[in-house]
Amino acid sequence: MFATWRERISAALGSVALRIDHVGSTAVPTLAAKPIIDIQVSVSDLADEPRYVPQLEAAGVQLRSRDGLHRYFRPFLGHHRQVHVHVCAAGSPWEYEHLMLRDYLRAHPGAQDAYARAKRAAARTWHDDRWAYTEAKTEIILDLLRAAERWAGTI
């Protein structure tokens, strides 16, 4: 599914997309995950939305939120939610942290297990509240990011 969406996004954005990466839990083989692919698109200027928002919307994902670090897209209402697309600035902390965490989890099965346990516990408690589910994972994600930083400093 990532390859299909990567091609769709690449065709829509051309050279505006400096990177298109599979991130999130589905990017880590064997890690428990919801069946939604997280895709990170890196662009040179996050604020220059006319260069990517209309093109991504034409490709089938709608801008749903923006903050200073990224823009979040998902399929339009009524369409199957297969992907979440996160657009960030190339070279930004957002880009780096998501790639680093993905790579750390791929290389450390024990960290995968700890994260999966935390995700399952959060899902049991907050199965009906997506925001609370996300918040419940914050502590483990911050712990994993600290471990990933130490690991990244050794490779």
C-alpha positions in Angstrom: 0.0 0.0 0.0 2.9 2.4 0.8 4.4 1.8 -2.7 1.1 2.6 -4.4 0.6 5.8 -2.4 4.2 6.8 -2.8 3.8 6.6 -6.6 0.5 8.6 -6.4 2.2 11.3 -4.2 5.3 11.4 -6.3 3.3 11.9 -9.5 1.2 14.7 -7.9 4.1 16.6 -6.4 7.1 15.9 -8.7 10.2 17.6 -7.5 8.4 19.5 -4.7 8.6 16.3 -2.7 12.2 16.0 -1.7 11.6 12.8 0.2 8.6 10.5 0.6 9.1 8.1 3.5 7.0 5.3 5.1 7.0 6.2 8.8 4.9 5.1 11.8 4.2 1.7 13.1 3.4 0.1 9.8 6.9 1.0 8.7 8.3 -1.3 11.3 7.9 -5.0 10.4 6.2 -7.1 13.1 5.2 -4.0 15.2 1.5 -4.0 16.1 -0.2 -1.3 14.1 -3.6 0.0 12.9 -4.1 -0.7 9.1 -3.3 2.9 8.2 -0.1 3.8 6.4 1.7 7.0 7.7 3.6 8.7 4.9 6.0 11.6 5.5 6.6 14.0 2.7 9.5 16.4 3.0 9.4 19.7 1.1 11.8 22.7 1.0 9.3 25.3 2.3 6.4 24.1 4.5 4.8 27.5 4.4 4.5 27.4 0.6 1.3 25.5 0.7 0.2 26.3 -2.9 3.1 24.1 -4.1 1.7 21.0 -2.4 -1.8 21.3 -0.9 -3.9 21.4 -4.1 -1.8 18.7 -5.6 -2.2 16.4 -2.6 -5.9 17.1 -2.5 -6.2 16.2 -6.2 -4.4 12.9 -5.4 -7.1 12.1 -2.8 -6.0 13.4 0.6 -7.5 16.5 2.3 -5.6 19.0 4.5 -7.0 18.4 8.0 -4.7 20.4 10.2 -1.6 22.5 10.3 0.9 23.6 12.9 4.4 25.1 12.9 6.0 21.7 12.3 3.9 19.9 9.7 0.6 19.6 7.8 -1.6 16.6 8.2 -3.7 15.1 5.4 -6.1 12.1 5.2 -8.5 10.8 2.7 -11.7 12.9 2.1 -14.8 12.1 4.2 -16.5 9.0 2.8 -13.3 7.4 1.4 -11.5 4.5 3.0 -8.9 5.9 5.4 -5.8 4.0 4.2 -3.2 6.7 4.8 -2.2 9.7 6.9 0.1 12.0 5.0 2.4 14.3 7.0 4.2 17.1 5.2 7.2 18.6 6.9 10.2 20.7 6.1 13.2 18.9 4.8 16.0 18.9 7.5 13.5 19.8 10.2 13.4 18.2 13.7 10.0 16.7 12.7 11.5 14.9 9.7 14.5 13.7 11.6 12.7 12.4 14.7 10.2 10.3 12.7 12.9 8.7 10.6 15.1 8.1 13.6 12.4 6.6 15.7 11.4 4.3 12.8 14.9 3.2 12.2 15.5 2.6 16.0 12.4 0.5 16.3 13.4 -1.5 13.2 16.8 -2.3 14.9 15.6 -3.0 18.4 13.0 -5.7 18.9 12.8 -5.1 22.7 11.9 -1.5 22.0 9.2 -2.7 19.5 7.8 -4.9 22.2 7.7 -2.2 24.8 6.0 0.2 22.4 3.5 -2.5 21.3 2.5 -3.2 25.0 2.0 0.6 25.6 -0.1 0.9 22.4 -2.3 -2.1 23.4 -2.8 -0.7 26.9 -3.8 2.7 25.5 -6.1 1.1 23.0 -7.9 -0.9 25.7 -8.4 2.2 27.8 -9.1 4.7 25.0 -10.6 2.7 22.2 -13.3 5.3 21.7 -11.1 8.4 22.0 -8.4 8.9 19.4 -6.9 11.9 21.0 -6.7 10.3 24.4 -5.1 7.2 22.8 -2.5 9.4 21.2 -1.8 11.2 24.5 -1.5 7.9 26.4 1.4 6.9 24.1 3.4 10.2 24.7 5.5 8.9 27.6 6.7 5.8 25.8 7.4 7.7 22.6 9.5 10.3 24.5 11.4 7.5 26.2 12.0 5.8 22.8 13.1 9.1 21.2 15.7 9.5 24.0 16.9 6.0 23.4 16.9 6.5 19.7 19.0 9.7 20.1 21.6 7.8 22.1 21.6 5.0 19.5 21.9 7.5 16.6 24.9 9.0 18.2 26.7 5.6 18.1 26.0 4.7 14.4 
